[in-house]
Amino acid sequence: MEGLKLKNMFRVQIDENGQIVGNSGWQTNNVTNTGMDKYILQLMTGDAGSLRVSHVALGTGGTLTDATNQIPGEIAHAVSSRAAVTAVTSASSRVRFTATFNSANSFVTANANISNIGLYQQSNTNTASVFAGNTYTSSTVATNQNVNITYDINFTG
């Protein structure tokens, strides 16, 4: 395949009692330099330092840059405020990660304005290197609400 490119999108939805009360819509993301190195290149070579996406984090901060290793303002109300992802491949060119931050797990202990997202390989907050992420229009999430994540990594030609 000539001219292989990554086209990545995510959607964050806030759910209260089965009703969507907040929706970021589909947004593009930014793969970090470390993300490209550790999660793609080193994984392809079988390097012992390679990383695999297993969790997603939400944050209250600003923009994720190429050189960023953490999302700004990561929510850390609990030691493991990240949600485990389920990954499914499709059409040999996309992987879709889905996750839910459940209110029953107390991922927030007070209302929080969420405005960024990142994919990680570790559950503990403020640790490890982010693969990819970005900002979106801020939404308030309450302690009785769930947050549903859909995150697509597309390889296009």
PyMOL commands that set and color helices and strands:
alter all, ss='L'
color gray80, all
select helices_A, chain A and resi 33-45+103-105
alter helices_A, ss='H'
color red, helices_A
select strands_A, chain A and resi 5-16+19-23+27-28+30-31+55-59+83-84+86-90+94-101+112-120+132-141+146-156
alter strands_A, ss='S'
color yellow, strands_A
deselect
rebuild
show_as cartoon
